[in-house]
């Protein structure tokens, strides 16, 4: 007879895709707003936003594969 501790647990350390997407939207908006001031932070935000969108797409794709 098995106990509850013998059952495999789901991995909880995974960040959902919509968190990446939300962060990317914030970085895009912040970068656009700071671009008016020619800030170095604006350049960092503009460069980081596509990376976040890529991670969001990859996490979304993995969720779809796991759901099937």
C-alpha positions as CSV (number, residue, x, y, z in Angstrom):
1,X,0.0,0.0,0.0
2,X,1.5,3.3,-1.1
3,X,1.4,6.6,0.8
4,X,0.7,10.0,-0.5
5,X,4.4,10.8,-0.4
6,X,5.0,8.1,-3.0
7,X,3.0,10.0,-5.7
8,X,5.0,12.1,-8.2
9,X,4.7,15.9,-7.7
10,X,4.2,18.4,-10.4
11,X,7.1,20.8,-11.0
12,X,6.1,24.1,-9.4
13,X,9.1,26.2,-10.4
14,X,7.8,26.9,-13.9
15,X,6.9,30.5,-14.7
16,X,3.6,30.8,-16.8
17,X,3.8,32.3,-20.2
18,X,1.6,35.3,-19.4
19,X,4.1,36.5,-16.8
20,X,6.8,36.7,-19.5
21,X,4.3,38.4,-21.9
22,X,3.3,41.0,-19.3
23,X,6.9,41.8,-18.5
24,X,7.6,42.2,-22.2
25,X,4.7,44.6,-22.6
26,X,5.9,46.7,-19.6
27,X,9.5,46.7,-21.0
28,X,8.2,47.9,-24.4
29,X,6.1,50.6,-22.9
30,X,8.8,51.8,-20.6
31,X,11.4,51.7,-23.4
32,X,9.1,53.8,-25.6
33,X,8.5,56.3,-22.9
34,X,12.1,56.7,-22.0
35,X,13.2,56.8,-25.6
36,X,12.0,60.4,-25.7
37,X,14.7,61.3,-23.2
38,X,17.4,59.3,-25.1
39,X,18.1,57.3,-22.0
40,X,20.5,54.3,-21.8
41,X,17.8,52.6,-19.8
42,X,15.5,53.0,-22.8
43,X,17.9,51.1,-25.0
44,X,18.2,48.3,-22.5
45,X,14.4,48.0,-22.3
46,X,14.0,48.1,-26.1
47,X,16.6,45.3,-26.4
48,X,15.1,43.2,-23.5
49,X,11.5,43.3,-24.7
50,X,11.9,40.9,-27.7
51,X,13.8,38.5,-25.4
52,X,10.8,38.4,-23.1
53,X,8.4,37.9,-26.0
54,X,10.6,35.0,-27.1
55,X,10.4,33.4,-23.7
56,X,6.7,33.9,-23.5
57,X,6.2,32.3,-26.9
58,X,8.5,29.3,-25.9
59,X,6.6,28.8,-22.6
60,X,3.2,29.1,-24.4
61,X,4.3,26.5,-26.9
62,X,5.5,24.2,-24.2
63,X,2.2,24.6,-22.3
64,X,0.3,23.7,-25.5
65,X,2.4,20.6,-26.0
66,X,1.9,19.5,-22.4
67,X,-1.9,20.0,-22.7
68,X,-2.2,17.8,-25.7
